[in-house]
């Protein structure tokens, strides 16, 4: 056991790159790495399901990415999975991490190379499994290549636009002796650079010549906060003010990319064809850092008018002009938006800006009515349960500066319309697949615990989402995390009922539903306590604030099961 192996080199590389935690769920092919971890200072964060481990690593990495410039090491989550079934188990939240741009280095143990010809149990093509959800997917086929591939994996994960990478680690490579050492990263990770000056000029001309330009900000704006050298959210404000533009958040946007208390902020755009096409109905649209900017199912008509002028500001060439022809400016979004704001300011006079702001105010009033209708439910007569809006108001009253990880699904618009979040205070399930939010909240709480002055961390997770991975709480309890999970509990997959009515017409009550109600209901507070957390149940709206306050004040992880009406 005295020889130095590939597994030892792997662990030493993590330490050299400033990694403190390895998330995972181990199996036999991971034992070389598990043994190497014993004598290291790295801490293993056990998830009781591989997808829990991936989601927790993604939540951890996303929160750290926001303050990457303050860290001694890299803002990377490292997660180790177990051959083909374990890797397949982790794909749901690997997809979520890819959509969220979480910088992850995902690894998985694999069978020995010369043993695979026998097609052993648990075997499969790990690279093919993960390729579609990663920036780079590969397998280390020799211990000599291990230092180079690890260095590359960390740089690729951290290079904007950030995202997951995957490396397969065969058991024989991890057990092989080596005298190699970890390779240095080779200097700070660079931002994507400034945009093409001629493209910025063309974009500024388009905004200046518009009748009613609209700015739509996406999550890639907020993700550049620690990389740019220019605060991209501030730059977006400068651009909106210079152009007199109304501002929306992209469809399924989940970071804070523009201050929602700004007078030119109008709304997030919901994934509804009718509402989205109404908000996008203008002569000139500027998309900044957008990626998920379309509906949940096919739309009959274009969301963007076919004769509209479109400007696409992006750090990801694939996203530029993806769904409609556009003037594309590619580069670091802080610098691109900042330079475009200056160019627009030089082209537009105060009188034109004031004329445009009148149109902004008119649309703001119209959109407010639509958003408020989506955010508030009318209580049935005699129903003591709170609404989703009541629940959000109670959370805000208890901890207005909290860090919130959102997978409230149908409660999402209550959160977005009733809480003005500062940059770095909101993250969510951008991919849309259930089961990301609760593990990500655990990882976010772990990241927040590293700070000198940690914020309250809320996981705002619908009951359907919570039931995917309630065992996530076991990880939170094991690490004594200060996490409060608030569950808007309506005991059904409400989103599917809403979508049924949206697709087929009529009202929700017009239909019978198959497989969408939780009968018998699960006692979520008891479930939380079975994992060692503290559980609370709230059946009456008047008890919401006091109960959430008690949960936040309690030591360790807590779960508030809040009954809500639809």
C-alpha positions as CSV (number, residue, x, y, z in Angstrom):
1,X,0.0,0.0,0.0
2,X,3.0,2.3,0.0
3,X,3.2,2.8,-3.7
4,X,1.9,6.1,-5.3
5,X,-0.9,5.4,-7.7
6,X,-3.2,7.1,-10.2
7,X,-5.8,7.4,-7.4
8,X,-3.3,9.2,-5.2
9,X,-2.4,11.6,-8.0
10,X,-6.1,12.3,-8.6
11,X,-6.6,13.2,-5.0
12,X,-3.5,15.3,-4.9
13,X,-4.6,17.2,-8.0
14,X,-7.9,18.0,-6.4
15,X,-6.1,19.4,-3.3
16,X,-3.7,21.5,-5.5
17,X,-6.7,23.0,-7.4
18,X,-8.3,24.1,-4.1
19,X,-11.0,21.5,-3.9
20,X,-12.3,20.8,-0.4
21,X,-15.2,18.3,-1.1
22,X,-15.8,15.3,-3.3
23,X,-19.5,14.5,-3.7
24,X,-20.5,11.0,-4.6
25,X,-22.0,7.6,-4.0
26,X,-19.2,4.9,-4.1
27,X,-19.0,1.5,-5.6
28,X,-16.4,-1.1,-6.0
29,X,-14.7,0.5,-9.1
30,X,-14.3,3.7,-7.0
31,X,-12.4,2.0,-4.1
32,X,-9.0,3.1,-5.3
33,X,-10.1,6.7,-5.0
34,X,-12.0,6.1,-1.7
35,X,-8.8,4.6,-0.2
36,X,-6.7,7.5,-1.5
37,X,-9.1,10.0,0.2
38,X,-8.5,8.5,3.6
39,X,-5.2,10.2,4.1
40,X,-6.1,13.4,2.4
41,X,-7.7,16.6,3.8
42,X,-10.6,16.3,1.3
43,X,-14.0,15.6,2.7
44,X,-16.3,13.1,1.1
45,X,-20.0,14.3,0.8
46,X,-22.1,11.2,0.6
47,X,-25.3,11.3,-1.4
48,X,-27.7,8.4,-1.0
49,X,-28.4,8.4,-4.7
50,X,-26.0,9.5,-7.5
51,X,-28.4,12.2,-8.7
52,X,-28.4,13.7,-5.2
53,X,-24.6,13.8,-5.3
54,X,-24.7,15.5,-8.7
55,X,-27.4,18.0,-7.8
56,X,-25.6,18.9,-4.5
57,X,-22.3,19.4,-6.3
58,X,-24.1,21.6,-8.8
59,X,-25.7,23.8,-6.2
60,X,-22.4,24.1,-4.4
61,X,-20.5,25.1,-7.5
62,X,-23.2,27.6,-8.7
63,X,-23.1,29.5,-5.4
64,X,-19.3,29.5,-5.4
65,X,-19.1,30.6,-9.0
66,X,-20.8,33.9,-8.0
67,X,-17.8,34.8,-5.9
68,X,-15.0,33.0,-7.8
69,X,-12.8,36.1,-7.6
70,X,-12.8,35.8,-3.8
71,X,-11.7,32.2,-3.6
72,X,-8.3,30.7,-3.0
73,X,-9.2,27.7,-5.2
74,X,-11.5,27.0,-8.1
75,X,-15.3,27.3,-7.8
76,X,-15.7,23.8,-9.0
77,X,-17.9,20.9,-7.7
78,X,-16.3,17.5,-8.0
79,X,-18.5,14.4,-8.0
80,X,-17.6,10.8,-8.3
81,X,-20.1,8.2,-9.7
82,X,-20.2,4.5,-10.1
83,X,-19.9,2.9,-13.6
84,X,-22.8,2.8,-16.0
85,X,-25.9,2.5,-13.7
86,X,-24.5,5.1,-11.3
87,X,-23.6,7.5,-14.1
88,X,-27.1,6.9,-15.6
89,X,-28.7,7.7,-12.2
90,X,-26.8,11.0,-12.2
91,X,-27.9,12.1,-15.7
92,X,-31.0,14.0,-14.6
93,X,-29.1,16.4,-12.5
94,X,-26.1,16.4,-14.9
95,X,-28.6,17.8,-17.4
96,X,-29.8,20.4,-14.8
97,X,-26.2,21.3,-14.0
98,X,-25.5,21.8,-17.8
99,X,-28.5,24.1,-18.1
100,X,-27.5,26.0,-15.0
101,X,-23.9,26.4,-16.2
102,X,-22.6,24.8,-13.0
103,X,-18.8,24.2,-13.2
104,X,-18.5,20.5,-12.4
105,X,-15.9,17.9,-12.8
106,X,-17.8,14.6,-12.9
107,X,-15.9,11.4,-12.7
108,X,-16.9,7.7,-12.6
109,X,-15.0,4.6,-11.9
110,X,-15.0,2.0,-14.6
111,X,-14.0,-1.6,-15.2
112,X,-10.4,-2.4,-16.0
113,X,-9.6,-1.9,-19.7
114,X,-8.7,-5.5,-20.4
115,X,-11.7,-6.9,-18.6
116,X,-14.3,-5.1,-20.7
117,X,-14.2,-7.6,-23.5
118,X,-16.1,-10.0,-21.2
119,X,-19.0,-7.4,-20.9
120,X,-19.0,-7.5,-17.1
121,X,-21.9,-6.5,-15.0
122,X,-22.5,-2.7,-14.6
123,X,-20.6,-2.0,-17.8
124,X,-21.5,0.6,-20.5
125,X,-20.2,3.5,-22.5
126,X,-19.8,6.2,-19.9
127,X,-18.5,8.8,-22.4
128,X,-21.5,8.3,-24.7
129,X,-23.9,8.5,-21.7
130,X,-22.5,11.9,-20.6
131,X,-21.4,13.5,-23.8
132,X,-24.7,15.4,-24.6
133,X,-24.8,17.1,-21.2
134,X,-21.1,18.1,-20.8
135,X,-18.7,20.6,-22.4
136,X,-16.2,17.7,-22.7
137,X,-16.5,14.0,-22.0
138,X,-13.6,11.5,-22.2
139,X,-11.9,8.6,-20.4
140,X,-8.4,8.4,-19.0
141,X,-6.8,5.5,-20.7
142,X,-3.4,5.7,-19.1
143,X,-1.9,7.0,-15.9
144,X,0.5,9.1,-17.9
145,X,-2.4,11.0,-19.4
146,X,-4.1,11.6,-16.0
147,X,-2.4,14.8,-15.0
148,X,-2.9,16.5,-18.3
149,X,-6.6,15.4,-18.6
150,X,-7.4,16.5,-15.0
151,X,-5.8,20.0,-15.7
152,X,-7.8,20.3,-18.9
153,X,-11.0,19.2,-17.2
154,X,-10.8,21.9,-14.5
155,X,-10.0,24.6,-17.0
156,X,-12.8,23.6,-19.4
157,X,-15.3,23.5,-16.5
158,X,-14.3,26.9,-15.3
159,X,-14.0,28.7,-18.7
160,X,-17.0,30.8,-19.5
161,X,-19.6,29.7,-20.4
162,X,-19.0,27.4,-17.4
163,X,-20.5,23.9,-17.2
164,X,-19.8,20.2,-16.5
165,X,-17.1,18.0,-17.9
166,X,-16.8,14.2,-17.5
167,X,-13.8,11.9,-17.1
168,X,-14.1,8.1,-16.8
169,X,-11.5,6.6,-14.4
170,X,-10.8,2.9,-15.1
171,X,-9.9,0.9,-12.0
172,X,-6.6,-0.3,-13.4
173,X,-5.5,3.2,-14.3
174,X,-6.3,4.3,-10.8
175,X,-4.3,1.4,-9.2
176,X,-1.3,1.8,-11.5
177,X,1.9,3.1,-10.0
178,X,3.2,6.5,-11.2
179,X,5.8,9.0,-10.3
180,X,3.9,11.8,-12.1
181,X,2.7,14.9,-10.3
182,X,-0.4,17.1,-10.8
183,X,0.0,19.7,-13.5
184,X,-0.4,23.4,-12.6
185,X,-3.5,25.0,-14.1
186,X,-1.4,27.5,-16.0
187,X,-2.7,30.8,-14.9
188,X,-6.0,32.4,-14.2
189,X,-9.0,31.4,-16.3
190,X,-9.7,34.1,-18.8
191,X,-13.1,35.6,-19.7
192,X,-14.3,35.3,-23.4
193,X,-12.9,38.7,-24.3
194,X,-14.4,41.9,-25.8
195,X,-16.9,41.8,-28.6
196,X,-16.1,42.7,-32.2
197,X,-16.2,46.5,-32.4
198,X,-18.0,46.5,-35.7
199,X,-20.7,44.2,-34.4
200,X,-21.2,46.5,-31.3
201,X,-21.6,49.5,-33.6
202,X,-24.2,47.6,-35.7
203,X,-26.1,46.6,-32.6
204,X,-26.0,50.2,-31.3
205,X,-27.4,51.5,-34.6
206,X,-30.2,49.0,-34.5
207,X,-31.2,50.1,-31.0
208,X,-30.9,53.8,-31.9
209,X,-33.1,53.4,-35.0
210,X,-35.8,51.3,-33.2
211,X,-39.3,52.6,-32.3
212,X,-39.7,50.5,-29.2
213,X,-36.6,48.4,-28.3
214,X,-36.9,45.7,-25.7
215,X,-34.0,44.1,-23.6
216,X,-34.3,40.5,-22.5
217,X,-31.7,39.4,-20.0
218,X,-30.7,35.8,-19.6
219,X,-28.8,33.9,-17.0
220,X,-25.5,34.1,-18.8
221,X,-25.4,37.7,-17.7
222,X,-25.4,36.9,-14.0
223,X,-22.9,34.1,-14.4
224,X,-20.2,36.5,-15.5
225,X,-20.1,38.5,-12.3
226,X,-16.9,36.9,-11.1
227,X,-15.1,36.6,-14.4
228,X,-15.7,39.9,-16.3
229,X,-13.9,42.7,-14.5
230,X,-17.1,44.6,-15.3
231,X,-20.2,44.0,-13.3
232,X,-22.6,42.7,-16.0
233,X,-25.8,43.4,-14.1
234,X,-24.8,47.0,-13.7
235,X,-23.9,47.1,-17.4
236,X,-27.3,45.8,-18.3
237,X,-28.9,48.6,-16.3
238,X,-26.7,51.1,-18.1
239,X,-27.8,49.7,-21.5
240,X,-31.5,49.8,-20.6
241,X,-31.2,53.3,-19.4
242,X,-29.2,54.5,-22.3
243,X,-31.7,53.0,-24.7
244,X,-34.9,53.8,-22.8
245,X,-35.8,50.1,-23.1
246,X,-38.2,48.0,-21.1
247,X,-36.5,44.9,-19.6
248,X,-37.7,41.3,-19.2
249,X,-36.0,38.1,-17.9
250,X,-35.7,35.3,-20.3
251,X,-38.1,32.3,-20.3
252,X,-37.0,30.0,-17.4
253,X,-34.4,32.5,-16.3
254,X,-33.1,31.5,-12.9
255,X,-30.5,34.0,-11.8
256,X,-30.7,37.7,-11.0
257,X,-29.6,39.4,-14.1
258,X,-31.3,42.8,-13.6
259,X,-32.6,44.6,-10.5
260,X,-36.3,43.9,-10.3
261,X,-37.0,47.0,-8.4
262,X,-35.7,49.2,-11.3
263,X,-38.4,51.3,-13.0
264,X,-37.6,49.8,-16.4
265,X,-37.9,46.2,-15.2
266,X,-41.2,44.8,-16.4
267,X,-41.3,41.0,-15.7
268,X,-39.9,37.6,-16.3
269,X,-41.3,36.0,-19.4
270,X,-43.4,32.9,-18.7
271,X,-43.2,29.8,-20.9
272,X,-46.6,30.6,-22.4
273,X,-47.0,31.2,-26.2
274,X,-49.6,33.9,-25.8
275,X,-47.9,35.9,-23.0
276,X,-44.4,35.5,-24.5
277,X,-45.4,36.6,-28.0
278,X,-47.2,39.6,-26.5
279,X,-44.2,40.7,-24.5
280,X,-41.9,40.1,-27.5
281,X,-44.2,41.9,-29.9
282,X,-42.0,44.9,-30.9
283,X,-39.8,46.1,-33.7
284,X,-36.4,45.5,-32.0
285,X,-35.4,42.9,-29.4
286,X,-32.0,42.7,-27.7
287,X,-31.3,39.3,-26.1
288,X,-28.4,39.4,-23.7
289,X,-27.1,36.1,-22.4
290,X,-30.2,34.1,-23.1
291,X,-30.3,30.3,-23.5
292,X,-33.7,28.8,-22.5
293,X,-35.7,31.4,-24.2
294,X,-38.6,29.4,-25.6
295,X,-41.8,27.6,-24.5
296,X,-42.3,24.2,-22.9
297,X,-44.0,22.7,-26.0
298,X,-44.3,23.7,-29.6
299,X,-45.8,27.1,-30.4
300,X,-48.1,27.6,-33.4
301,X,-46.7,31.1,-34.3
302,X,-43.3,32.7,-33.9
303,X,-42.6,34.1,-30.5
304,X,-40.5,36.9,-32.1
305,X,-42.1,38.8,-35.0
306,X,-40.6,37.7,-38.2
307,X,-40.0,41.3,-39.3
308,X,-38.4,42.3,-35.9
309,X,-34.7,43.4,-35.7
310,X,-32.9,41.1,-33.3
311,X,-29.6,41.7,-31.5
312,X,-28.1,38.7,-29.7
313,X,-25.4,39.3,-27.1
314,X,-23.8,36.1,-26.0
315,X,-20.7,34.4,-24.6
316,X,-21.7,31.1,-26.3
317,X,-21.5,31.1,-30.1
318,X,-24.1,28.3,-30.4
319,X,-26.7,30.6,-28.7
320,X,-26.2,33.5,-31.0
321,X,-29.0,33.8,-33.6
322,X,-30.0,30.3,-32.7
323,X,-33.8,30.6,-33.2
324,X,-34.0,33.7,-35.4
325,X,-31.7,35.8,-37.6
326,X,-29.8,38.3,-35.5
327,X,-26.9,40.7,-35.3
328,X,-24.7,38.6,-33.0
329,X,-22.1,40.0,-30.7
330,X,-20.0,37.3,-29.0
331,X,-17.7,37.9,-26.0
332,X,-17.6,38.5,-22.3
333,X,-21.1,39.8,-21.4
334,X,-19.8,42.4,-18.9
335,X,-17.6,44.0,-21.5
336,X,-20.0,43.6,-24.4
337,X,-23.0,45.0,-22.6
338,X,-21.0,47.8,-21.1
339,X,-19.5,48.9,-24.4
340,X,-22.8,48.7,-26.2
341,X,-24.4,50.9,-23.5
342,X,-21.8,53.6,-24.2
343,X,-22.4,53.3,-27.9
344,X,-26.1,53.6,-27.5
345,X,-25.8,56.6,-25.1
346,X,-23.9,58.4,-27.8
347,X,-26.7,57.8,-30.3
348,X,-29.9,58.6,-28.4
349,X,-31.0,62.0,-27.0
350,X,-32.9,62.5,-23.8
351,X,-36.2,63.3,-25.6
352,X,-36.2,60.0,-27.4
353,X,-35.5,58.2,-24.1
354,X,-38.4,59.9,-22.4
355,X,-40.7,59.0,-25.3
356,X,-39.7,55.3,-25.0
357,X,-40.1,55.3,-21.2
358,X,-43.8,56.2,-21.7
359,X,-44.2,53.0,-23.6
360,X,-42.3,51.1,-20.9
361,X,-44.7,52.3,-18.3
362,X,-47.8,51.2,-20.3
363,X,-46.5,47.7,-20.9
364,X,-45.4,47.5,-17.2
365,X,-49.0,48.0,-16.0
366,X,-50.3,45.4,-18.5
367,X,-47.7,42.8,-17.6
368,X,-48.2,43.3,-13.9
369,X,-51.8,42.3,-14.2
370,X,-50.8,39.1,-16.1
371,X,-48.0,38.2,-13.7
372,X,-50.1,38.9,-10.6
373,X,-52.8,36.5,-11.9
374,X,-50.2,33.8,-12.3
375,X,-48.8,34.4,-8.8
376,X,-51.9,34.5,-6.7
377,X,-54.5,31.8,-6.1
378,X,-58.0,32.5,-4.9
379,X,-58.7,30.6,-1.7
380,X,-61.8,28.3,-1.8
381,X,-64.4,29.4,0.7
382,X,-63.6,28.3,4.2
383,X,-60.1,27.0,3.3
384,X,-57.6,27.8,6.0
385,X,-54.6,26.9,4.0
386,X,-52.4,29.7,2.7
387,X,-51.7,30.5,-0.9
388,X,-48.3,30.2,-2.5
389,X,-48.1,34.0,-2.3
390,X,-48.8,33.9,1.4
391,X,-46.0,31.4,1.8
392,X,-43.5,33.6,-0.2
393,X,-44.5,36.7,1.9
394,X,-43.9,34.8,5.1
395,X,-40.4,33.6,3.9
396,X,-39.5,37.2,2.9
397,X,-40.7,38.6,6.2
398,X,-38.5,36.1,8.1
399,X,-35.3,36.4,6.0
400,X,-35.5,39.1,3.3
401,X,-31.8,38.7,2.4
402,X,-31.8,34.9,2.2
403,X,-30.2,32.8,-0.5
404,X,-33.1,30.9,-2.2
405,X,-32.8,27.8,-4.3
406,X,-36.1,27.5,-6.2
407,X,-37.9,24.4,-7.5
408,X,-41.4,25.6,-6.5
409,X,-42.7,24.9,-10.1
410,X,-46.2,26.3,-10.0
411,X,-45.2,28.5,-7.0
412,X,-42.4,30.1,-9.0
413,X,-44.2,33.2,-10.1
414,X,-45.3,34.0,-6.6
415,X,-41.6,34.0,-5.7
416,X,-40.5,36.1,-8.7
417,X,-43.2,38.7,-8.5
418,X,-43.1,39.3,-4.7
419,X,-39.4,39.3,-3.9
420,X,-36.8,41.6,-5.2
421,X,-33.6,39.5,-5.2
422,X,-30.1,40.9,-5.2
423,X,-27.6,39.3,-7.6
424,X,-26.4,36.0,-6.3
425,X,-29.4,35.5,-4.0
426,X,-31.5,33.3,-6.3
427,X,-30.8,30.1,-8.2
428,X,-33.2,27.5,-9.5
429,X,-34.0,24.5,-11.7
430,X,-33.3,26.0,-15.1
431,X,-33.5,22.6,-16.8
432,X,-37.0,22.0,-15.6
433,X,-36.5,18.3,-14.7
434,X,-37.8,17.6,-11.2
435,X,-35.4,16.5,-8.5
436,X,-32.7,19.2,-8.9
437,X,-33.8,21.7,-6.3
438,X,-33.5,19.9,-3.0
439,X,-30.0,18.4,-3.7
440,X,-28.9,21.8,-5.1
441,X,-30.2,23.5,-1.9
442,X,-28.0,21.1,0.2
443,X,-24.9,22.0,-1.9
444,X,-25.8,25.7,-1.7
445,X,-26.0,25.5,2.1
446,X,-22.6,23.8,2.2
447,X,-21.1,26.6,0.0
448,X,-22.7,29.2,2.2
449,X,-21.3,27.7,5.3
450,X,-17.8,28.5,4.0
451,X,-18.5,32.2,4.3
452,X,-17.6,34.3,7.3
453,X,-21.2,35.7,7.4
454,X,-23.4,33.0,5.9
455,X,-26.9,33.9,4.8
456,X,-30.1,32.1,5.6
457,X,-30.6,29.4,2.9
458,X,-34.1,28.5,1.8
459,X,-34.8,25.5,-0.4
460,X,-38.2,26.4,-1.9
461,X,-39.2,23.0,-3.3
462,X,-42.7,21.8,-4.4
463,X,-44.0,18.6,-2.8
464,X,-43.7,16.7,-6.1
465,X,-40.1,17.8,-6.4
466,X,-39.3,17.1,-2.8
467,X,-40.5,13.5,-3.2
468,X,-38.0,12.7,-5.9
469,X,-35.0,12.8,-3.5
470,X,-36.1,13.3,0.2
471,X,-32.9,11.4,1.2
472,X,-31.0,14.6,0.2
473,X,-31.7,15.6,3.8
474,X,-29.5,12.8,5.1
475,X,-26.5,14.6,3.5
476,X,-27.6,17.9,5.0
477,X,-27.9,16.3,8.5
478,X,-24.6,14.5,8.2
479,X,-22.8,17.9,7.6
480,X,-25.0,19.8,10.1
481,X,-26.0,22.3,7.4
482,X,-28.1,25.4,8.2
483,X,-30.8,24.8,5.6
484,X,-34.5,25.5,5.8
485,X,-36.6,23.7,3.2
486,X,-40.0,25.2,2.6
487,X,-42.5,23.0,0.7
488,X,-45.6,24.5,-0.9
489,X,-47.6,21.3,-0.5
490,X,-50.8,20.9,-2.7
491,X,-50.4,17.1,-2.8
492,X,-50.5,16.8,-6.6
493,X,-48.5,17.5,-9.7
494,X,-50.3,20.8,-10.3
495,X,-48.1,21.8,-13.2
496,X,-49.5,18.9,-15.2
497,X,-53.0,19.8,-14.5
498,X,-52.3,23.4,-15.5
499,X,-50.7,22.2,-18.7
500,X,-53.6,19.8,-19.5
501,X,-56.0,22.8,-19.5
502,X,-53.5,24.9,-21.5
503,X,-53.0,22.3,-24.2
504,X,-56.6,20.9,-24.5
505,X,-58.6,24.0,-23.5
506,X,-61.1,24.7,-20.7
507,X,-60.4,24.9,-17.0
508,X,-58.5,22.7,-14.7
509,X,-61.6,21.5,-13.0
510,X,-63.0,20.2,-16.3
511,X,-60.8,17.2,-16.4
512,X,-60.2,13.9,-14.6
513,X,-56.5,13.2,-14.0
514,X,-54.5,10.0,-14.0
515,X,-51.3,9.7,-12.0
516,X,-51.2,13.3,-10.8
517,X,-52.5,13.1,-7.2
518,X,-50.5,11.9,-4.2
519,X,-52.9,9.5,-2.5
520,X,-52.1,8.5,0.1
521,X,-50.4,11.7,1.0
522,X,-46.9,11.6,2.4
523,X,-46.2,13.2,5.8
524,X,-43.3,15.3,4.7
525,X,-42.4,16.5,8.3
526,X,-42.2,12.9,9.5
527,X,-40.2,12.0,6.4
528,X,-37.7,14.8,7.2
529,X,-37.4,13.6,10.8
530,X,-36.7,10.1,9.6
531,X,-33.5,11.5,8.0
532,X,-32.6,13.4,11.2
533,X,-33.9,16.8,10.2
534,X,-36.5,18.7,12.1
535,X,-40.0,18.8,10.6
536,X,-42.8,21.3,10.8
537,X,-46.3,21.1,9.4
538,X,-48.4,24.3,8.7
539,X,-52.1,23.8,8.0
540,X,-53.2,27.4,8.6
541,X,-52.1,30.6,6.8
542,X,-51.9,32.5,10.1
543,X,-49.1,30.1,11.3
544,X,-46.8,30.5,8.3
545,X,-44.5,33.3,9.4
546,X,-44.1,32.1,13.0
547,X,-43.4,28.5,11.9
548,X,-40.9,29.5,9.2
549,X,-39.2,31.8,11.8
550,X,-38.9,28.9,14.2
551,X,-37.5,26.6,11.4
552,X,-34.8,29.2,10.5
553,X,-33.9,29.7,14.1
554,X,-33.6,26.0,14.8
555,X,-30.2,24.3,14.6
556,X,-29.5,22.0,11.6
557,X,-31.6,21.2,8.6
558,X,-35.4,21.8,8.9
559,X,-38.4,21.2,6.6
560,X,-41.6,23.2,6.7
561,X,-44.4,21.3,5.1
562,X,-46.8,24.2,4.3
563,X,-50.2,23.1,3.0
564,X,-51.4,25.4,0.2
565,X,-54.5,25.6,-1.9
566,X,-54.2,25.6,-5.7
